Amino acid sequence: MASIDPYLISFVLLSFVALVIGIFLRHLKQPIVIGYIITGVVVGPYGLALVKDQDTISALGSIGVILLLFFVGIEFPISRIVDHWKIAIIGTLFQIILSLGMVFIFGSFFDWSRATIILIGFVISLSSTAVVLKILENMGILYTKLGRDTLSMLLMQDLAVAPMLIILTSIDKSLKINDFILQLLGILLIAGFVFWLLKKKEIRLPLKDKLKMDHEFQLLGAFILCFGFAFITGLLQLSTALGAFLAGIFIATTKDTKWVHDHLTSFKTLLVAFFFVSIGMLIDISFLIENYMLIAWLVLTLFLLKTFVNALIFRWFGESWRCSVYAGALLSQIGEFSFLLAAAGFNSNIISSFGYHLTIAVISISMLLSPFWIAVFSRFVRDYLKTPGVCLDRCFCEVKN
């Protein structure tokens, strides 16, 4: 009897568990994102260990995040981000400063080092583009003013990961000067590329007519653009997802995005699901049980503080309290790129092994519970969401351009 490929078994088991849990949660009217994370917990190494090759699932999940940011760039080209530059830049900067300030106050009681304070401050300042984007789509408010402003902040946070990594790695005395120079060069090149895109009203892709005539060429062309840009930013020691986002806004500038959507949407849906499954696989059940009180208090404190801070930012920009608090709840979790920051801090000996596992647990649990937290606040704005033909609050009005 021919041997069965272990990867085949893993994918069948994973898909089956995800389907069963997804159907159950859909019946309870819960976001499918939660089902993916729970699937990761169940099949992962700390659960039933049905899927042992965690590295492969994690790698596929990373590709999913790359595709997700690629599509975000297509949906929200650079011109629209510039239109929301105030809340994107000032709001994100204000959020990072407040996060660092809160961690400084907290860390002073425990005699944390300056490097640890900076690391944790950066980690909690980021929110999850993957989670929030899914919720905005499911709620039907992605194209409202709230959706645009929230997504603008999320994208600016994702862009801020690059300088954050430079700061964290510069703390590491073993950092190679060549890597540091590459990162600085990458930021300068990205700034120049964005400026060029702003100057160009429309870009014509080479072989555009040939791509339109052949579906296979379209698929290959879309993959080359997405992962080619990701590869370049990776070579520059920056986030590969950042490169994919730049590829997306480049495609948006060409004014010809339909074929990209048609051929990559299914890949994005599948691989983003793998990303959330990989998050669930990181949740160590025994570690949670041993430290459940500490993790519970940290997650609750995190939700309250981030909701409050982001609500103040939106209120400062003139939104109603109702809208501001809901926006704060949307941004209350910790983001996927915080895993990258935590790993950089651990590799640089900024945090201990216990601190690293605690950080991973808090990030994962915050992403898992975030849809429930947001659902609590959605009750207060339900009448303002998707009211046919009526816009009761400018925050929930659809933005036409």
C-alpha positions, 0 to 999 in steps of 0.5 A: 500500500502506498504511503500517505503524505503526512502533509495531506493528512494534516491539511484534511484534519485541519480543514475538517476541524475548521469546518465543524467549528466554523459551522457551529460558530456561524450558528451562534452568529460569531465571527469565523476568525474565532473558529480558525483560532480555536481550530489552531488550539485544538489541532496544535501541539498544545492541544490534541497534537493532530497537526505536528508540522506547525512550521508549515502552517505558520509559513502558510499563514505568513503568506496569508498576511502578505496577501491580506496586506496586498489586497488592503493596498489595492482597496485603499490606494495611497491617495486615499490614505493621504486624504486621512493623513491626520488621524493616520499619522498623528493618531498613530504617533499619539497612540504609540507615545501613550502606550510607551508612557503607560508601560513606563509607569507600569514598568517603573514599579517592577524595575524594568529596563529601558529596552523592555519598556520600549519593547512592550510599549511597541508591542501593545501599541499595534492592533490587528489589521487581519482581525479588524478588517474582517470585522469591518467587512462582516459589519458592512462598514468598511467603506464608511468614514469609521472604516476608512479612519480605522484602517488608515490607523492600522496601515500606519501602525503596520508601516511603523513596524519598520522603524520599531524593528530598527530601534529594537535591533539597534539595542542588540549589541550583536546587530550587524552594521550592514543590517542596520544600513539596509533597514535605513536604506529600505525606509528611504527607498520606500519614502521615495517610492511612495512620493513617486506614486503620489506624483503619478496619476496612473501607471501602465503595467508592461504587457498589460494587454497580454495579461488581459488575454490569458488567465494563467498569465494573470495569476502568475503576474499577480503573484510576481507583483505581490511576492516580488515586492515582499521579497525586496523589502525582506532583503532590506531587513524590513517586513515582507507584508510591508512590501506586499502592501506597497505592491497593492498600492502600486496595482491600485495606481494602475487603475486595473485591479479586477483581474488581480481580485479575480485570481488571488481572492481565493488564495487570500481567503485560504491562507489568511485562515491558515494565519489565524490557525497558526495563531491558535497553535501558539497558545500553550494550554498548560502555560495558560492554566498555570498563569491564567490569573496574570494573563486574564488581568493583563488582557482585561487591562489591555482591552480597557486601556486601548479602548480608552486611548483610541476613543480619546484619539477619535474624540480629539478628531471631532467624532461623537463619543458613540463612534469614538468608543466603538472605534476604540473597541475595534482597535483594542486587541494587539496585532499580528506584527507584535509577534515579530516584535516579541521575537526580535526582543527575545532574540536580542535578550530584551525579555526572558523566556517566560516574558516571551511566552507571556507576551505570545499568550496575551497577544493570542488571547487578545486576538481571540477575544477581540470579536467578543469585546467589539460585539459588546460595544456594537450593541450601543451603535446598532441603530447607527449601523447599516440603517437603509437610506439614513446616516444618523452619525457622519462616522457611519456614513459611506465615503464615496471616494 
